[in-house]
Amino acid sequence: MPLRVAIIGGYGNFGGYVARALAGDPQIALTICGRDGARAETFARDLAAANEANGKAVDIANSASTMLAGVEADLVINMVGPYNGQGYGVARAAIAIGAHYCDIADAREFVCGIGELDRDARASGVAVLAGASSVPALTAAYCDDALTSMAALRRVEYGISGAEQANRGAGTVAAVLAYVGETFTRLAKGTMIPETGWSGLESVDYPELGRRWFSSGNVPDLGIFPKRYEGLQEHRFLAGHEISLLHFGLWAMGLLRRWRIVPRLDRFAGVLVKLSQPFNILGKGRSGFHMVIDGEYADGAPMRRRHWIIARSGDGPNIPVIPVILLARKLASGERLEPGARPCLDVISLDEYRQGFAHLDVTCIDE
């Protein structure tokens, strides 16, 4: 019997990519879910899936006890962002029907707090995995791989520079705007210090892409890694735009928010998406990721690893959704996931992740 996978937001930008990636797998049967049931049914029918795909009307605003009524699933994939302030209704609904759950959340509080569902998930015998995305799934995979040659990690810094021509909806933009000008904490010199979202301006020279500008970002990793990697002293995440003008503009807006001249910026996500669209003509559809890991050999000698991911042809936004695709395939092949609720760590190796996006126009560079 094929694995029954329900994708909430399955006809959206990210959800649609996941659905198309899984549709041809004979071990998987899809249910496409969204607020518009007719649209979900049309999308499901057009998939021409290996197993008949269905469409269902599902509204995540409904109660957990009724949200997935009539949906038969072994795995629920939540692709509806932003996750900031969303709560765990979808995960609770998945637990209620005895289904595993995963999402692509990059909201720090959401991912770090998923453990509150642990008891219920274990009682139901299902795994609830938050943050099955670039952060923290991919970034942790890089750190774990580094520890195969390092005795300890001391400093970890990485950044993501998104392409302007990417299919960015208001939900995706709101996830970033939620921390612009807001205060959060990160690890520095062995202690947690306050940091302001989108503060600082620094450039990084990328292979092929040239100079990209970055500012401070907030991700779940900043709350997870200091506990996960004993001995880590410095930890920082950076975010940036492909087009410098947009990056500087958001930096200026961050200052206004920091001084409380303007309200939280995520409420303007829809407007800012429209205002940024004319600038897409300046972009080339190329995204970048860089990571620097400093650590020590067993004898205390310093060691450094540098990694780059260069994504072309607008393929960058597809990299964050690779983990949920791999999780579905793992379950479909009979692999067992340990019950409980936790961030998506120790499930997908770096090699598996890279193989997952090997078909994209992507180059990985390791130094």
C-alpha positions as CSV (number, residue, x, y, z in Angstrom):
1,M,0.0,0.0,0.0
2,P,1.5,3.4,-0.9
3,L,2.3,6.0,1.7
4,R,-0.5,8.5,1.9
5,V,0.9,12.0,1.9
6,A,-1.2,15.1,2.5
7,I,0.4,18.4,1.4
8,I,-1.2,21.4,3.1
9,G,-0.8,24.3,0.7
10,G,-0.1,21.8,-2.0
11,Y,-0.9,24.0,-4.9
12,G,1.2,26.9,-3.8
13,N,4.7,27.8,-5.0
14,F,6.6,25.6,-2.6
15,G,3.9,23.0,-2.0
16,G,3.4,22.6,-5.8
17,Y,7.1,21.8,-6.2
18,V,7.0,19.2,-3.5
19,A,3.8,17.7,-5.0
20,R,5.3,17.5,-8.5
21,A,8.5,15.9,-7.1
22,L,6.5,13.2,-5.3
23,A,3.8,12.6,-7.9
24,G,5.7,10.1,-10.0
25,D,6.6,7.9,-7.0
26,P,4.6,4.6,-7.2
27,Q,5.1,4.2,-3.4
28,I,3.3,7.5,-2.7
29,A,-0.4,8.6,-3.0
30,L,-1.0,12.4,-2.7
31,T,-3.8,14.5,-1.3
32,I,-3.4,18.1,-2.2
33,C,-4.9,20.4,0.5
34,G,-5.7,24.1,0.6
35,R,-8.5,26.5,1.4
36,D,-9.8,26.4,-2.1
37,G,-11.0,22.8,-2.6
38,A,-11.8,23.2,-6.3
39,R,-8.3,24.5,-6.9
40,A,-6.8,21.6,-4.9
41,E,-8.8,19.1,-7.0
42,T,-7.8,20.7,-10.3
43,F,-4.1,20.7,-9.3
44,A,-4.3,17.1,-8.1
45,R,-5.9,16.0,-11.3
46,D,-3.3,17.8,-13.5
47,L,-0.4,16.1,-11.7
48,A,-1.0,12.8,-13.6
49,A,0.4,11.1,-10.5
50,A,1.5,7.4,-10.4
51,N,-1.3,6.8,-7.9
52,E,-4.5,8.8,-8.1
53,A,-4.1,12.1,-6.4
54,N,-7.0,13.8,-4.6
55,G,-7.8,17.4,-3.7
56,K,-9.3,18.4,-0.3
57,A,-10.4,21.7,1.2
58,V,-8.4,22.3,4.3
59,D,-8.2,25.5,6.3
60,I,-5.5,25.7,8.9
61,A,-7.6,28.3,10.8
62,N,-9.9,25.4,11.8
63,S,-9.5,23.6,15.1
64,A,-7.0,20.7,15.2
65,S,-9.8,18.2,15.9
66,T,-11.7,19.1,12.7
67,M,-9.0,20.5,10.4
68,L,-8.1,17.2,8.7
69,A,-11.6,15.6,8.8
70,G,-12.0,13.3,5.8
71,V,-8.2,13.4,5.0
72,E,-6.5,10.0,5.2
73,A,-2.8,10.4,5.6
74,D,0.3,8.7,6.9
75,L,2.3,11.9,6.6
76,V,1.2,15.6,6.7
77,I,3.5,18.2,5.1
78,N,2.7,21.7,6.2
79,M,3.8,24.1,3.4
80,V,1.7,27.1,4.6
81,G,3.8,30.0,5.9
82,P,4.6,32.3,7.5
83,Y,5.1,30.1,10.6
84,N,5.6,33.0,12.9
85,G,2.6,33.1,15.2
86,Q,0.9,30.3,13.4
87,G,0.8,27.9,16.3
88,Y,0.9,24.2,16.1
89,G,-2.7,23.5,14.9
90,V,-1.6,21.6,11.8
91,A,0.8,19.5,13.7
92,R,-1.8,18.7,16.4
93,A,-4.3,17.8,13.6
94,A,-1.7,15.4,12.1
95,I,-1.2,13.8,15.5
96,A,-5.0,13.5,15.9
97,I,-5.3,11.4,12.8
98,G,-2.2,9.3,13.6
99,A,0.0,10.8,10.9
100,H,3.6,11.9,10.9
101,Y,4.2,15.7,10.4
102,C,6.9,17.9,8.9
103,D,7.2,21.5,7.7
104,I,9.7,23.9,6.2
105,A,9.5,26.4,9.0
106,D,12.4,28.8,9.5
107,A,10.8,30.8,12.4
108,R,12.9,30.4,15.4
109,E,10.2,30.3,18.1
110,F,8.1,27.9,16.1
111,V,10.9,25.4,15.5
112,C,12.5,25.6,18.9
113,G,9.2,25.3,20.7
114,I,7.9,22.2,18.8
115,G,9.0,20.0,21.7
116,E,5.8,21.0,23.5
117,L,4.0,18.4,21.3
118,D,6.5,15.6,22.2
119,R,4.3,13.8,24.7
120,D,1.3,13.7,22.4
121,A,3.4,12.7,19.4
122,R,4.9,9.8,21.3
123,A,1.5,8.7,22.6
124,S,0.3,8.6,19.0
125,G,3.5,6.9,17.7
126,V,4.3,9.6,15.2
127,A,7.2,11.9,14.4
128,V,6.7,15.6,14.4
129,L,9.6,17.4,12.7
130,A,9.8,21.2,12.4
131,G,12.3,23.0,10.3
132,A,12.8,20.4,7.5
133,S,14.5,23.0,5.4
134,S,17.8,24.8,4.8
135,V,17.8,25.9,8.5
136,P,18.3,23.9,10.6
137,A,18.3,20.6,8.5
138,L,21.0,21.6,5.9
139,T,23.1,23.8,8.2
140,A,23.2,21.1,10.9
141,A,24.1,18.5,8.3
142,Y,27.1,20.6,7.3
143,C,28.2,20.9,11.0
144,D,27.7,17.2,11.7
145,D,29.8,16.4,8.7
146,A,32.5,18.7,9.9
147,L,32.6,16.8,13.1
148,T,33.7,13.7,11.3
149,S,37.1,15.4,11.0
150,M,37.0,18.0,13.8
151,A,37.1,17.2,17.5
152,A,35.0,20.3,18.3
153,L,33.3,23.3,16.6
154,R,34.3,26.8,17.8
155,R,32.8,29.2,15.3
156,V,30.1,28.8,12.7
157,E,28.9,31.5,10.4
158,Y,26.8,31.3,7.3
159,G,24.5,33.3,5.0
160,I,21.8,33.0,2.3
161,S,21.5,35.4,-0.5
162,G,18.2,35.0,-2.3
163,A,17.5,35.7,-6.0
164,E,15.1,38.4,-6.7
165,Q,13.5,36.5,-9.6
166,A,12.5,33.7,-7.2
167,N,8.8,33.0,-6.7
168,R,8.5,34.8,-3.4
169,G,5.0,35.1,-2.0
170,A,3.9,37.4,0.9
171,G,4.2,34.5,3.4
172,T,7.9,34.0,2.5
173,V,8.7,37.7,2.7
174,A,6.7,38.0,6.0
175,A,9.0,35.4,7.5
176,V,12.0,37.6,7.0
177,L,10.3,40.9,7.8
178,A,9.2,39.4,11.2
179,Y,12.7,39.8,12.5
180,V,13.9,43.0,10.7
181,G,14.5,45.7,13.3
182,E,13.6,43.2,16.1
183,T,15.9,42.0,18.9
184,F,16.9,38.4,19.3
185,T,19.9,36.6,20.7
186,R,22.9,34.8,19.3
187,L,26.1,33.2,20.6
188,A,29.2,35.4,20.8
189,K,32.3,34.7,22.9
190,G,30.5,31.8,24.6
191,T,27.5,33.7,25.8
192,M,24.2,34.7,24.3
193,I,24.1,38.4,23.3
194,P,21.3,40.6,21.8
195,E,21.3,41.2,18.1
196,T,19.1,43.3,15.9
197,G,17.6,41.8,12.8
198,W,19.0,43.1,9.5
199,S,21.6,45.2,11.3
200,G,25.1,45.5,10.1
201,L,26.3,45.7,6.5
202,E,29.0,43.4,5.2
203,S,29.9,41.9,1.9
204,V,30.9,38.4,0.9
205,D,32.6,37.6,-2.4
206,Y,31.0,34.5,-4.0
207,P,32.5,32.3,-6.7
208,E,30.7,33.2,-9.9
209,L,28.2,35.6,-8.2
210,G,30.6,38.3,-7.2
211,R,29.9,40.6,-4.2
212,R,26.8,40.0,-2.2
213,W,25.7,42.2,0.8
214,F,24.5,40.7,4.1
215,S,23.0,41.7,7.4
216,S,22.1,39.8,10.6
217,G,19.3,37.3,10.4
218,N,17.4,35.2,12.9
219,V,16.9,31.5,12.4
220,P,16.1,28.5,14.6
221,D,19.7,27.4,14.5
222,L,20.7,30.3,16.8
223,G,18.7,28.7,19.6
224,I,19.5,25.1,18.8
225,F,23.2,25.0,17.9
226,P,24.7,26.4,21.2
227,K,23.2,23.4,23.0
228,R,23.8,20.9,20.3
229,Y,27.5,21.6,19.7
230,E,29.4,21.6,23.0
231,G,32.3,24.1,22.9
232,L,30.8,26.4,20.2
233,Q,31.8,30.0,21.0
234,E,30.6,32.0,18.0
235,H,27.5,31.5,15.9
236,R,26.0,33.9,13.4
237,F,23.5,33.8,10.5
238,L,23.4,36.4,7.7
239,A,20.8,37.1,5.1
240,G,20.9,39.2,1.9
241,H,19.3,40.2,-1.4
242,E,20.7,39.5,-4.9
243,I,20.1,43.2,-5.7
244,S,22.1,45.6,-3.4
245,L,19.6,48.4,-3.7
246,L,16.8,46.3,-2.2
247,H,19.2,45.1,0.6
248,F,20.1,48.6,1.6
249,G,16.5,49.7,1.4
250,L,15.5,46.9,3.9
251,W,18.4,47.8,6.1
252,A,17.1,51.4,6.3
253,M,13.6,50.2,7.1
254,G,15.1,48.0,9.8
255,L,16.6,51.2,11.4
256,L,13.2,52.8,11.4
257,R,11.7,49.8,13.0
258,R,14.5,49.6,15.5
259,W,13.8,53.2,16.5
260,R,10.1,52.3,16.6
261,I,9.2,54.9,14.0
262,V,7.3,52.3,12.1
263,P,5.3,49.2,13.2
264,R,6.4,45.6,12.7
265,L,7.3,45.2,9.0
266,D,5.8,41.8,8.4
267,R,2.4,43.4,8.3
268,F,3.5,45.1,5.1
269,A,4.7,41.9,3.4
270,G,2.1,42.0,0.6
271,V,2.8,45.7,-0.3
272,L,6.6,45.2,-0.2
273,V,6.3,42.2,-2.5
274,K,4.5,44.3,-5.1
275,L,6.9,47.3,-4.7
276,S,9.9,45.0,-5.2
277,Q,8.7,43.3,-8.4
278,P,9.9,46.0,-10.8
279,F,13.4,45.3,-9.5
280,N,13.3,41.7,-10.7
281,I,14.5,42.8,-14.1
282,L,17.8,43.6,-12.5
283,G,18.3,40.1,-11.1
284,K,19.7,37.0,-12.8
285,G,17.9,34.3,-10.9
286,R,21.0,33.3,-9.0
287,S,21.1,32.5,-5.3
288,G,24.0,31.8,-3.0
289,F,24.8,30.1,0.3
290,H,28.1,30.2,2.2
291,M,29.3,28.7,5.4
292,V,32.5,28.9,7.4
293,I,33.1,26.4,10.1
294,D,36.1,26.8,12.4
295,G,37.1,24.0,14.8
296,E,39.9,22.0,16.2
297,Y,41.6,18.7,15.6
298,A,41.9,16.3,18.5
299,D,45.4,17.9,19.3
300,G,43.9,21.4,19.5
301,A,45.3,22.5,16.1
302,P,42.9,24.9,14.3
303,M,40.9,23.7,11.3
304,R,38.6,25.5,8.9
305,R,36.0,24.4,6.4
306,R,34.4,26.7,3.8
307,H,31.4,25.7,1.7
308,W,29.5,27.4,-1.1
309,I,26.2,26.6,-2.9
310,I,25.6,28.5,-6.1
311,A,22.1,28.1,-7.5
312,R,21.2,29.3,-11.0
313,S,18.1,29.4,-13.2
314,G,15.9,30.4,-10.3
315,D,16.5,27.0,-8.6
316,G,17.6,28.4,-5.3
317,P,14.1,28.4,-3.7
318,N,13.8,24.7,-4.4
319,I,16.7,23.8,-2.1
320,P,14.8,24.5,1.2
321,V,12.0,22.0,0.3
322,I,14.3,19.1,-0.4
323,P,14.1,17.6,3.2
324,V,10.3,17.2,3.2
325,I,10.6,15.4,-0.2
326,L,13.3,13.1,1.2
327,L,11.3,12.4,4.4
328,A,8.3,11.3,2.3
329,R,10.5,9.0,0.3
330,K,12.2,7.6,3.4
331,L,8.8,6.7,4.9
332,A,7.5,5.4,1.6
333,S,10.5,3.0,1.4
334,G,9.7,1.7,4.9
335,E,12.2,3.6,6.9
336,R,11.0,4.2,10.5
337,L,11.1,7.6,12.2
338,E,11.5,7.8,16.0
339,P,8.2,9.1,17.5
340,G,8.3,12.4,19.2
341,A,8.3,16.2,18.4
342,R,11.6,17.9,17.6
343,P,13.5,20.1,15.1
344,C,14.4,18.2,12.0
345,L,17.9,17.1,12.9
346,D,19.8,13.7,12.6
347,V,17.3,12.6,9.9
348,I,19.0,13.7,6.6
349,S,22.7,13.5,6.1
350,L,24.7,16.1,4.1
351,D,25.2,13.5,1.3
352,E,21.5,12.7,1.1
353,Y,20.6,16.4,1.0
354,R,23.0,17.1,-1.8
355,Q,21.8,14.1,-3.8
356,G,18.3,15.5,-3.3
357,F,19.1,18.7,-5.3
358,A,21.6,17.1,-7.7
359,H,19.0,17.5,-10.6
360,L,18.9,21.3,-10.1
361,D,21.1,23.9,-11.7
362,V,23.3,24.0,-8.5
363,T,27.0,23.8,-7.8
364,C,28.5,22.9,-4.4
365,I,32.0,24.0,-3.6
366,D,34.0,22.8,-0.6
367,E,37.3,24.3,0.6
